[in-house]
Amino acid sequence: MSAKVGNIVEGKITAVMKFGAHVELEGGEQGFLHISKISKSYVKNINDHLNVGQKVKVKIVGTTRDGKWELSIKDLGESGTDDQNLDKDFERKLSKFLKDSSRKISDYRRRLDKKRGIKKR
C-alpha cells in the first residue's frame, strides 16, 4: 500500500521520546507523531498515551524535513466522548462563573451605594 497525505493507516510505535514517537507504517515506511498531534487535550507526558510496540491508527498529514511521514492521531476526525464531556463541563463551569460574578457585582454595588447614602426606590 502506498501512503499518501490524507490517508488513514495503521502503524506500530518503534520509539517514544519526550517530544513525539517514531511509527513504522504498514508498508515499512517510517513516520513521526509529534506530541501535539496525539490528543485534542494537553499531553504532559507522552508515556501516558503511547508505548513502544503499541499499534496505533494515524492520519498522514504531511512529510517531515528528513523524508518521514508526519502523522496525527487527533486529526482522525473521530469525535470522542471525552471531547463532548469536556465541552459540557466547560459550559457548566462558565455558567456557574457568570452567575457567581453577577451576584458578587450586585452585592458590591449594594454595599457601595449604602456607603454613599444612595437609597433605591
C-alpha positions as CSV (number, residue, x, y, z in Angstrom):
1,M,0.0,0.0,0.0
2,S,1.4,3.4,-1.0
3,A,0.9,6.0,1.7
4,K,-0.4,9.5,0.7
5,V,-1.2,12.6,2.6
6,G,-4.8,12.3,4.0
7,N,-4.7,8.5,4.2
8,I,-5.6,6.8,7.5
9,V,-3.2,4.0,8.2
10,E,-2.2,1.7,11.0
11,G,1.3,1.6,12.4
12,K,3.4,0.3,15.3
13,I,5.3,2.6,17.7
14,T,9.0,1.9,17.4
15,A,10.4,4.6,19.7
16,V,9.0,7.1,22.2
17,M,10.7,10.3,23.1
18,K,9.8,13.4,25.2
19,F,8.5,15.3,22.1
20,G,7.0,12.6,20.0
21,A,7.1,9.0,18.7
22,H,8.5,7.2,15.7
23,V,6.0,5.0,13.9
24,E,6.6,2.2,11.4
25,L,3.7,2.2,9.0
26,E,2.1,-0.9,7.3
27,G,4.3,-0.7,4.2
28,G,7.5,-0.5,6.1
29,E,7.7,3.3,5.8
30,Q,8.6,5.5,8.7
31,G,6.6,8.3,10.3
32,F,6.8,10.7,13.1
33,L,4.0,11.5,15.6
34,H,4.6,14.8,17.4
35,I,3.4,15.2,21.0
36,S,1.0,18.0,19.9
37,K,-0.7,15.6,17.4
38,I,-1.6,12.9,19.9
39,S,-4.7,14.2,21.6
40,K,-7.0,17.2,21.5
41,S,-6.4,17.8,25.2
42,Y,-3.0,18.8,26.6
43,V,-0.4,15.9,26.7
44,K,2.0,16.5,29.6
45,N,3.7,13.0,29.5
46,I,3.7,11.1,26.2
47,N,4.2,7.8,28.0
48,D,0.7,8.1,29.5
49,H,-0.7,7.8,25.9
50,L,1.8,5.7,23.9
51,N,4.1,2.7,24.5
52,V,6.7,1.0,22.3
53,G,5.1,-1.8,20.4
54,Q,1.6,-0.4,20.6
55,K,-0.4,-0.4,17.4
56,V,-2.0,2.9,16.5
57,K,-4.3,4.3,13.8
58,V,-2.9,7.5,12.4
59,K,-3.7,10.1,9.7
60,I,-0.9,11.2,7.4
61,V,-0.8,15.0,7.4
62,G,2.5,15.7,5.6
63,T,6.2,15.0,5.4
64,T,9.0,16.0,7.7
65,R,12.3,17.5,6.6
66,D,14.1,14.2,6.8
67,G,11.6,12.4,4.5
68,K,9.4,10.7,7.1
69,W,5.6,11.0,7.1
70,E,4.2,13.5,9.6
71,L,1.4,11.7,11.5
72,S,-1.6,12.7,13.6
73,I,-4.0,10.9,15.9
74,K,-6.1,13.9,16.9
75,D,-6.9,14.7,13.2
76,L,-8.6,11.4,12.6
77,G,-11.9,13.2,12.7
78,E,-13.5,10.9,15.3
79,S,-15.3,13.0,17.9
80,G,-14.6,11.1,21.1
81,T,-16.9,11.2,24.2
82,D,-14.0,12.8,26.1
83,D,-14.3,15.9,24.0
84,Q,-18.0,16.1,24.5
85,N,-17.7,15.7,28.2
86,L,-15.0,18.4,28.3
87,D,-17.3,20.8,26.4
88,K,-20.2,20.1,28.7
89,D,-18.0,20.5,31.8
90,F,-16.7,23.8,30.4
91,E,-20.2,25.1,29.7
92,R,-21.3,24.2,33.2
93,K,-18.2,25.9,34.8
94,L,-18.7,29.0,32.6
95,S,-22.4,29.3,33.6
96,K,-21.5,29.0,37.3
97,F,-18.8,31.6,36.9
98,L,-21.2,34.1,35.2
99,K,-23.9,33.6,37.9
100,D,-21.3,34.0,40.7
101,S,-19.7,37.1,39.3
102,S,-23.1,38.7,38.7
103,R,-24.1,38.0,42.3
104,K,-20.8,39.4,43.6
105,I,-21.1,42.6,41.5
106,S,-24.6,43.3,42.7
107,D,-23.5,42.7,46.3
108,Y,-20.6,45.1,45.8
109,R,-22.8,47.8,44.3
110,R,-25.3,47.4,47.1
111,R,-22.5,48.0,49.7
112,L,-21.1,50.9,47.8
113,D,-24.5,52.6,47.4
114,K,-25.1,52.1,51.2
115,K,-21.7,53.8,52.0
116,R,-22.6,56.7,49.6
117,G,-26.0,57.1,51.2
118,I,-27.9,56.3,48.0
119,K,-31.3,54.7,48.6
120,K,-33.1,52.7,46.0
121,R,-36.8,53.2,45.5
